[in-house]
Amino acid sequence: MSKLRIKECFKCSKQKDVMYRCRYDEIKDWVFLCRNCLKQIKNLFGNTYQYGGTWKSKKK
């Protein structure tokens, strides 16, 4: 039996199956963003945006 894994988007608070770990602007800690919020952040903070990996609710 697999454990249900849930993460919430740092920006919009929606729960998604796939999240993207990143940091940007003045945020020094890693945060998780959904795909839509990630696109917005990359456009707004392209010079400080740092990708940290993809998180998926279902492990292989």
Distance bins in CASP14 RR format, pairs under 12 A and 6 or more apart:
PFRMAT RR
TARGET T0000
AUTHOR 0000-0000-0000
RMODE 2
METHOD distances of the structure
MODEL  1
2 57 0 0 0 0 1 0 0 0 0 0 0
2 58 1 0 0 1 0 0 0 0 0 0 0
2 59 1 0 0 1 0 0 0 0 0 0 0
2 60 0 0 0 0 0 1 0 0 0 0 0
3 57 0 0 0 0 0 1 0 0 0 0 0
3 58 0 0 0 0 0 1 0 0 0 0 0
3 59 0 0 0 0 1 0 0 0 0 0 0
4 15 0 0 0 0 0 1 0 0 0 0 0
4 17 0 0 0 0 0 1 0 0 0 0 0
4 57 1 0 0 1 0 0 0 0 0 0 0
4 58 0 0 0 0 1 0 0 0 0 0 0
4 59 0 0 0 0 0 1 0 0 0 0 0
5 15 0 0 0 0 0 1 0 0 0 0 0
5 16 0 0 0 0 0 1 0 0 0 0 0
5 17 0 0 0 0 1 0 0 0 0 0 0
5 18 0 0 0 0 0 1 0 0 0 0 0
5 19 0 0 0 0 0 1 0 0 0 0 0
5 32 0 0 0 0 0 1 0 0 0 0 0
5 55 0 0 0 0 1 0 0 0 0 0 0
5 56 0 0 0 0 1 0 0 0 0 0 0
5 57 1 0 1 0 0 0 0 0 0 0 0
5 58 1 0 0 1 0 0 0 0 0 0 0
5 59 1 0 0 1 0 0 0 0 0 0 0
6 13 0 0 0 0 0 1 0 0 0 0 0
6 14 0 0 0 0 0 1 0 0 0 0 0
6 15 1 0 1 0 0 0 0 0 0 0 0
6 16 0 0 0 0 1 0 0 0 0 0 0
6 17 0 0 0 0 1 0 0 0 0 0 0
6 19 0 0 0 0 1 0 0 0 0 0 0
6 32 0 0 0 0 0 1 0 0 0 0 0
6 55 0 0 0 0 0 1 0 0 0 0 0
6 56 0 0 0 0 0 1 0 0 0 0 0
6 57 1 0 0 1 0 0 0 0 0 0 0
6 58 0 0 0 0 0 1 0 0 0 0 0
7 13 0 0 0 0 0 1 0 0 0 0 0
7 14 0 0 0 0 0 1 0 0 0 0 0
7 15 1 0 0 1 0 0 0 0 0 0 0
7 16 1 0 0 1 0 0 0 0 0 0 0
7 17 0 0 0 0 1 0 0 0 0 0 0
7 18 0 0 0 0 1 0 0 0 0 0 0
7 19 1 0 1 0 0 0 0 0 0 0 0
7 20 0 0 0 0 0 1 0 0 0 0 0
7 21 0 0 0 0 1 0 0 0 0 0 0
7 30 0 0 0 0 0 1 0 0 0 0 0
7 31 0 0 0 0 0 1 0 0 0 0 0
7 32 1 0 1 0 0 0 0 0 0 0 0
7 33 0 0 0 0 1 0 0 0 0 0 0
7 34 0 0 0 0 1 0 0 0 0 0 0
7 54 0 0 0 0 0 1 0 0 0 0 0
7 55 1 0 0 1 0 0 0 0 0 0 0
7 56 0 0 0 0 1 0 0 0 0 0 0
7 57 1 0 0 1 0 0 0 0 0 0 0
8 14 1 0 0 1 0 0 0 0 0 0 0
8 15 1 0 1 0 0 0 0 0 0 0 0
8 16 0 0 0 0 1 0 0 0 0 0 0
8 19 0 0 0 0 1 0 0 0 0 0 0
8 31 0 0 0 0 0 1 0 0 0 0 0
8 32 1 0 0 1 0 0 0 0 0 0 0
8 33 0 0 0 0 0 1 0 0 0 0 0
8 34 0 0 0 0 1 0 0 0 0 0 0
8 37 0 0 0 0 0 1 0 0 0 0 0
8 55 0 0 0 0 0 1 0 0 0 0 0
8 57 0 0 0 0 0 1 0 0 0 0 0
9 15 1 0 0 1 0 0 0 0 0 0 0
9 16 1 0 0 1 0 0 0 0 0 0 0
9 17 0 0 0 0 0 1 0 0 0 0 0
9 18 0 0 0 0 0 1 0 0 0 0 0
9 19 1 0 0 1 0 0 0 0 0 0 0
9 20 0 0 0 0 1 0 0 0 0 0 0
9 21 0 0 0 0 0 1 0 0 0 0 0
9 22 0 0 0 0 0 1 0 0 0 0 0
9 31 0 0 0 0 1 0 0 0 0 0 0
9 32 1 0 0 1 0 0 0 0 0 0 0
9 33 1 0 1 0 0 0 0 0 0 0 0
9 34 1 0 1 0 0 0 0 0 0 0 0
9 35 0 0 0 0 1 0 0 0 0 0 0
9 36 0 0 0 0 1 0 0 0 0 0 0
9 37 1 0 1 0 0 0 0 0 0 0 0
9 38 0 0 0 0 1 0 0 0 0 0 0
9 40 0 0 0 0 0 1 0 0 0 0 0
9 41 0 0 0 0 0 1 0 0 0 0 0
9 55 0 0 0 0 0 1 0 0 0 0 0
10 16 0 0 0 0 0 1 0 0 0 0 0
10 19 0 0 0 0 1 0 0 0 0 0 0
10 20 0 0 0 0 0 1 0 0 0 0 0
10 21 0 0 0 0 1 0 0 0 0 0 0
10 22 0 0 0 0 1 0 0 0 0 0 0
10 23 0 0 0 0 0 1 0 0 0 0 0
10 24 0 0 0 0 0 1 0 0 0 0 0
10 27 0 0 0 0 1 0 0 0 0 0 0
10 29 0 0 0 0 1 0 0 0 0 0 0
10 30 0 0 0 0 1 0 0 0 0 0 0
10 31 1 1 0 0 0 0 0 0 0 0 0
10 32 1 0 1 0 0 0 0 0 0 0 0
10 33 1 0 1 0 0 0 0 0 0 0 0
10 34 0 0 0 0 1 0 0 0 0 0 0
10 37 1 0 0 1 0 0 0 0 0 0 0
10 38 0 0 0 0 0 1 0 0 0 0 0
10 40 0 0 0 0 0 1 0 0 0 0 0
10 41 0 0 0 0 1 0 0 0 0 0 0
11 19 0 0 0 0 0 1 0 0 0 0 0
11 20 0 0 0 0 0 1 0 0 0 0 0
11 22 0 0 0 0 0 1 0 0 0 0 0
11 24 0 0 0 0 0 1 0 0 0 0 0
11 25 0 0 0 0 0 1 0 0 0 0 0
11 27 0 0 0 0 0 1 0 0 0 0 0
11 31 0 0 0 0 1 0 0 0 0 0 0
11 32 0 0 0 0 1 0 0 0 0 0 0
11 33 1 0 1 0 0 0 0 0 0 0 0
11 34 1 0 0 1 0 0 0 0 0 0 0
11 35 0 0 0 0 0 1 0 0 0 0 0
11 36 0 0 0 0 1 0 0 0 0 0 0
11 37 1 0 1 0 0 0 0 0 0 0 0
11 38 0 0 0 0 1 0 0 0 0 0 0
11 39 0 0 0 0 0 1 0 0 0 0 0
11 40 1 0 0 1 0 0 0 0 0 0 0
11 41 1 0 0 1 0 0 0 0 0 0 0
11 44 0 0 0 0 0 1 0 0 0 0 0
11 45 0 0 0 0 0 1 0 0 0 0 0
12 19 0 0 0 0 0 1 0 0 0 0 0
12 31 0 0 0 0 0 1 0 0 0 0 0
12 32 0 0 0 0 0 1 0 0 0 0 0
12 33 0 0 0 0 1 0 0 0 0 0 0
12 34 1 0 0 1 0 0 0 0 0 0 0
12 35 0 0 0 0 0 1 0 0 0 0 0
12 36 1 0 0 1 0 0 0 0 0 0 0
12 37 1 0 1 0 0 0 0 0 0 0 0
12 38 0 0 0 0 0 1 0 0 0 0 0
12 39 0 0 0 0 0 1 0 0 0 0 0
12 40 0 0 0 0 1 0 0 0 0 0 0
12 41 0 0 0 0 0 1 0 0 0 0 0
13 31 0 0 0 0 0 1 0 0 0 0 0
13 32 0 0 0 0 0 1 0 0 0 0 0
13 33 0 0 0 0 0 1 0 0 0 0 0
13 34 0 0 0 0 1 0 0 0 0 0 0
13 37 0 0 0 0 1 0 0 0 0 0 0
14 32 0 0 0 0 0 1 0 0 0 0 0
14 33 0 0 0 0 0 1 0 0 0 0 0
14 34 1 0 1 0 0 0 0 0 0 0 0
14 35 0 0 0 0 0 1 0 0 0 0 0
14 36 0 0 0 0 1 0 0 0 0 0 0
14 37 0 0 0 0 1 0 0 0 0 0 0
15 32 0 0 0 0 0 1 0 0 0 0 0
15 34 0 0 0 0 1 0 0 0 0 0 0
15 57 0 0 0 0 1 0 0 0 0 0 0
16 32 0 0 0 0 1 0 0 0 0 0 0
16 33 0 0 0 0 1 0 0 0 0 0 0
16 34 1 0 1 0 0 0 0 0 0 0 0
16 35 1 0 0 1 0 0 0 0 0 0 0
16 36 0 0 0 0 1 0 0 0 0 0 0
16 37 0 0 0 0 1 0 0 0 0 0 0
16 38 0 0 0 0 0 1 0 0 0 0 0
16 54 0 0 0 0 0 1 0 0 0 0 0
16 55 0 0 0 0 1 0 0 0 0 0 0
16 56 0 0 0 0 1 0 0 0 0 0 0
16 57 0 0 0 0 1 0 0 0 0 0 0
17 34 0 0 0 0 1 0 0 0 0 0 0
17 35 0 0 0 0 0 1 0 0 0 0 0
17 54 0 0 0 0 0 1 0 0 0 0 0
17 55 0 0 0 0 1 0 0 0 0 0 0
17 56 1 0 0 1 0 0 0 0 0 0 0
17 57 1 0 1 0 0 0 0 0 0 0 0
17 58 1 0 0 1 0 0 0 0 0 0 0
17 59 0 0 0 0 0 1 0 0 0 0 0
18 32 0 0 0 0 1 0 0 0 0 0 0
18 33 0 0 0 0 0 1 0 0 0 0 0
18 34 1 0 0 1 0 0 0 0 0 0 0
18 35 1 0 0 1 0 0 0 0 0 0 0
18 36 0 0 0 0 0 1 0 0 0 0 0
18 38 0 0 0 0 0 1 0 0 0 0 0
18 53 0 0 0 0 0 1 0 0 0 0 0
18 54 1 0 0 1 0 0 0 0 0 0 0
18 55 1 0 0 1 0 0 0 0 0 0 0
18 56 1 0 1 0 0 0 0 0 0 0 0
18 57 1 0 0 1 0 0 0 0 0 0 0
18 58 0 0 0 0 1 0 0 0 0 0 0
19 30 0 0 0 0 0 1 0 0 0 0 0
19 31 0 0 0 0 1 0 0 0 0 0 0
19 32 1 0 1 0 0 0 0 0 0 0 0
19 33 1 0 0 1 0 0 0 0 0 0 0
19 34 1 0 0 1 0 0 0 0 0 0 0
19 35 0 0 0 0 1 0 0 0 0 0 0
19 36 0 0 0 0 0 1 0 0 0 0 0
19 37 0 0 0 0 1 0 0 0 0 0 0
19 38 0 0 0 0 1 0 0 0 0 0 0
19 52 0 0 0 0 0 1 0 0 0 0 0
19 53 0 0 0 0 1 0 0 0 0 0 0
19 54 1 0 0 1 0 0 0 0 0 0 0
19 55 1 0 1 0 0 0 0 0 0 0 0
19 56 0 0 0 0 1 0 0 0 0 0 0
19 57 0 0 0 0 1 0 0 0 0 0 0
20 30 0 0 0 0 0 1 0 0 0 0 0
20 31 0 0 0 0 1 0 0 0 0 0 0
20 32 1 0 0 1 0 0 0 0 0 0 0
20 33 1 0 1 0 0 0 0 0 0 0 0
20 34 1 0 0 1 0 0 0 0 0 0 0
20 35 1 0 0 1 0 0 0 0 0 0 0
20 36 0 0 0 0 0 1 0 0 0 0 0
20 37 0 0 0 0 1 0 0 0 0 0 0
20 38 1 0 1 0 0 0 0 0 0 0 0
20 39 0 0 0 0 1 0 0 0 0 0 0
20 40 0 0 0 0 0 1 0 0 0 0 0
20 41 0 0 0 0 1 0 0 0 0 0 0
20 42 0 0 0 0 1 0 0 0 0 0 0
20 49 0 0 0 0 0 1 0 0 0 0 0
20 50 0 0 0 0 0 1 0 0 0 0 0
20 51 1 0 0 1 0 0 0 0 0 0 0
20 52 1 0 0 1 0 0 0 0 0 0 0
20 53 1 0 0 1 0 0 0 0 0 0 0
20 54 1 0 1 0 0 0 0 0 0 0 0
20 55 1 0 0 1 0 0 0 0 0 0 0
20 56 0 0 0 0 0 1 0 0 0 0 0
21 27 0 0 0 0 0 1 0 0 0 0 0
21 29 0 0 0 0 0 1 0 0 0 0 0
21 30 1 0 1 0 0 0 0 0 0 0 0
21 31 1 0 0 1 0 0 0 0 0 0 0
21 32 1 0 1 0 0 0 0 0 0 0 0
21 33 0 0 0 0 1 0 0 0 0 0 0
21 34 0 0 0 0 0 1 0 0 0 0 0
21 38 0 0 0 0 1 0 0 0 0 0 0
21 41 0 0 0 0 0 1 0 0 0 0 0
21 49 0 0 0 0 0 1 0 0 0 0 0
21 50 0 0 0 0 1 0 0 0 0 0 0
21 51 1 0 0 1 0 0 0 0 0 0 0
21 52 1 0 1 0 0 0 0 0 0 0 0
21 53 1 0 1 0 0 0 0 0 0 0 0
21 54 1 0 0 1 0 0 0 0 0 0 0
21 55 1 0 0 1 0 0 0 0 0 0 0
21 56 0 0 0 0 0 1 0 0 0 0 0
22 28 0 0 0 0 0 1 0 0 0 0 0
22 29 0 0 0 0 0 1 0 0 0 0 0
22 30 1 0 0 1 0 0 0 0 0 0 0
22 31 1 0 0 1 0 0 0 0 0 0 0
22 32 0 0 0 0 1 0 0 0 0 0 0
22 33 1 0 0 1 0 0 0 0 0 0 0
22 34 0 0 0 0 0 1 0 0 0 0 0
22 35 0 0 0 0 0 1 0 0 0 0 0
22 37 0 0 0 0 1 0 0 0 0 0 0
22 38 1 0 0 1 0 0 0 0 0 0 0
22 39 0 0 0 0 0 1 0 0 0 0 0
22 40 0 0 0 0 0 1 0 0 0 0 0
22 41 1 0 0 1 0 0 0 0 0 0 0
22 42 0 0 0 0 1 0 0 0 0 0 0
22 45 0 0 0 0 1 0 0 0 0 0 0
22 46 0 0 0 0 0 1 0 0 0 0 0
22 48 0 0 0 0 0 1 0 0 0 0 0
22 49 1 0 0 1 0 0 0 0 0 0 0
22 50 1 0 1 0 0 0 0 0 0 0 0
22 51 1 0 1 0 0 0 0 0 0 0 0
22 52 1 0 1 0 0 0 0 0 0 0 0
22 53 1 0 0 1 0 0 0 0 0 0 0
22 54 0 0 0 0 0 1 0 0 0 0 0
22 55 0 0 0 0 0 1 0 0 0 0 0
23 29 1 0 0 1 0 0 0 0 0 0 0
23 30 1 0 1 0 0 0 0 0 0 0 0
23 31 1 0 0 1 0 0 0 0 0 0 0
23 32 0 0 0 0 0 1 0 0 0 0 0
23 33 0 0 0 0 0 1 0 0 0 0 0
23 38 0 0 0 0 0 1 0 0 0 0 0
23 41 0 0 0 0 1 0 0 0 0 0 0
23 45 0 0 0 0 1 0 0 0 0 0 0
23 46 0 0 0 0 0 1 0 0 0 0 0
23 48 0 0 0 0 1 0 0 0 0 0 0
23 49 1 0 0 1 0 0 0 0 0 0 0
23 50 1 0 1 0 0 0 0 0 0 0 0
23 51 0 0 0 0 1 0 0 0 0 0 0
23 52 1 0 0 1 0 0 0 0 0 0 0
23 53 0 0 0 0 0 1 0 0 0 0 0
24 30 0 0 0 0 0 1 0 0 0 0 0
24 31 0 0 0 0 1 0 0 0 0 0 0
24 33 0 0 0 0 1 0 0 0 0 0 0
24 37 0 0 0 0 0 1 0 0 0 0 0
24 38 0 0 0 0 1 0 0 0 0 0 0
24 40 0 0 0 0 0 1 0 0 0 0 0
24 41 1 0 1 0 0 0 0 0 0 0 0
24 42 0 0 0 0 1 0 0 0 0 0 0
24 43 0 0 0 0 0 1 0 0 0 0 0
24 44 0 0 0 0 1 0 0 0 0 0 0
24 45 1 0 1 0 0 0 0 0 0 0 0
24 46 1 0 0 1 0 0 0 0 0 0 0
24 47 0 0 0 0 1 0 0 0 0 0 0
24 48 1 0 1 0 0 0 0 0 0 0 0
24 49 1 0 1 0 0 0 0 0 0 0 0
24 50 1 0 0 1 0 0 0 0 0 0 0
24 51 0 0 0 0 1 0 0 0 0 0 0
24 52 0 0 0 0 0 1 0 0 0 0 0
25 31 0 0 0 0 0 1 0 0 0 0 0
25 41 0 0 0 0 1 0 0 0 0 0 0
25 42 0 0 0 0 0 1 0 0 0 0 0
25 44 0 0 0 0 1 0 0 0 0 0 0
25 45 1 0 1 0 0 0 0 0 0 0 0
25 46 0 0 0 0 1 0 0 0 0 0 0
25 47 0 0 0 0 1 0 0 0 0 0 0
25 48 1 0 1 0 0 0 0 0 0 0 0
25 49 0 0 0 0 1 0 0 0 0 0 0
25 50 0 0 0 0 0 1 0 0 0 0 0
26 45 0 0 0 0 1 0 0 0 0 0 0
26 48 0 0 0 0 1 0 0 0 0 0 0
27 33 0 0 0 0 0 1 0 0 0 0 0
27 41 0 0 0 0 1 0 0 0 0 0 0
27 45 0 0 0 0 1 0 0 0 0 0 0
27 48 0 0 0 0 1 0 0 0 0 0 0
27 49 0 0 0 0 0 1 0 0 0 0 0
27 50 0 0 0 0 1 0 0 0 0 0 0
28 48 0 0 0 0 0 1 0 0 0 0 0
28 50 0 0 0 0 0 1 0 0 0 0 0
29 50 0 0 0 0 0 1 0 0 0 0 0
29 52 0 0 0 0 0 1 0 0 0 0 0
30 50 0 0 0 0 1 0 0 0 0 0 0
30 51 0 0 0 0 0 1 0 0 0 0 0
30 52 1 0 0 1 0 0 0 0 0 0 0
30 53 0 0 0 0 1 0 0 0 0 0 0
30 55 0 0 0 0 0 1 0 0 0 0 0
31 37 0 0 0 0 1 0 0 0 0 0 0
31 38 0 0 0 0 0 1 0 0 0 0 0
31 41 0 0 0 0 1 0 0 0 0 0 0
31 45 0 0 0 0 0 1 0 0 0 0 0
31 49 0 0 0 0 0 1 0 0 0 0 0
31 50 0 0 0 0 0 1 0 0 0 0 0
31 51 0 0 0 0 0 1 0 0 0 0 0
31 52 0 0 0 0 0 1 0 0 0 0 0
31 53 0 0 0 0 0 1 0 0 0 0 0
31 55 0 0 0 0 0 1 0 0 0 0 0
32 38 0 0 0 0 1 0 0 0 0 0 0
32 41 0 0 0 0 0 1 0 0 0 0 0
32 51 0 0 0 0 0 1 0 0 0 0 0
32 52 0 0 0 0 1 0 0 0 0 0 0
32 53 0 0 0 0 1 0 0 0 0 0 0
32 54 0 0 0 0 1 0 0 0 0 0 0
32 55 1 0 0 1 0 0 0 0 0 0 0
32 56 0 0 0 0 0 1 0 0 0 0 0
32 57 0 0 0 0 0 1 0 0 0 0 0
33 39 0 0 0 0 1 0 0 0 0 0 0
33 40 0 0 0 0 1 0 0 0 0 0 0
33 41 1 0 0 1 0 0 0 0 0 0 0
33 42 0 0 0 0 1 0 0 0 0 0 0
33 44 0 0 0 0 0 1 0 0 0 0 0
33 45 0 0 0 0 0 1 0 0 0 0 0
33 49 0 0 0 0 0 1 0 0 0 0 0
33 50 0 0 0 0 0 1 0 0 0 0 0
33 51 0 0 0 0 0 1 0 0 0 0 0
33 52 0 0 0 0 0 1 0 0 0 0 0
33 53 0 0 0 0 0 1 0 0 0 0 0
33 54 0 0 0 0 0 1 0 0 0 0 0
33 55 0 0 0 0 0 1 0 0 0 0 0
34 40 0 0 0 0 0 1 0 0 0 0 0
34 41 0 0 0 0 0 1 0 0 0 0 0
34 54 0 0 0 0 0 1 0 0 0 0 0
34 55 0 0 0 0 0 1 0 0 0 0 0
35 41 0 0 0 0 0 1 0 0 0 0 0
35 42 0 0 0 0 0 1 0 0 0 0 0
35 54 0 0 0 0 0 1 0 0 0 0 0
35 55 0 0 0 0 0 1 0 0 0 0 0
36 42 0 0 0 0 0 1 0 0 0 0 0
36 43 0 0 0 0 0 1 0 0 0 0 0
37 43 0 0 0 0 0 1 0 0 0 0 0
37 44 0 0 0 0 0 1 0 0 0 0 0
37 45 0 0 0 0 0 1 0 0 0 0 0
37 49 0 0 0 0 0 1 0 0 0 0 0
38 44 0 0 0 0 0 1 0 0 0 0 0
38 45 0 0 0 0 0 1 0 0 0 0 0
38 46 0 0 0 0 0 1 0 0 0 0 0
38 49 0 0 0 0 1 0 0 0 0 0 0
38 50 0 0 0 0 0 1 0 0 0 0 0
38 51 0 0 0 0 1 0 0 0 0 0 0
38 52 0 0 0 0 0 1 0 0 0 0 0
38 53 0 0 0 0 0 1 0 0 0 0 0
38 54 0 0 0 0 0 1 0 0 0 0 0
38 55 0 0 0 0 0 1 0 0 0 0 0
39 45 0 0 0 0 0 1 0 0 0 0 0
39 46 0 0 0 0 0 1 0 0 0 0 0
39 49 0 0 0 0 0 1 0 0 0 0 0
40 46 0 0 0 0 0 1 0 0 0 0 0
40 49 0 0 0 0 0 1 0 0 0 0 0
41 47 0 0 0 0 0 1 0 0 0 0 0
41 48 0 0 0 0 1 0 0 0 0 0 0
41 49 1 0 0 1 0 0 0 0 0 0 0
41 50 0 0 0 0 0 1 0 0 0 0 0
41 51 0 0 0 0 0 1 0 0 0 0 0
42 48 0 0 0 0 0 1 0 0 0 0 0
42 49 1 0 1 0 0 0 0 0 0 0 0
42 50 0 0 0 0 0 1 0 0 0 0 0
42 51 0 0 0 0 1 0 0 0 0 0 0
43 49 0 0 0 0 1 0 0 0 0 0 0
45 51 0 0 0 0 0 1 0 0 0 0 0
END
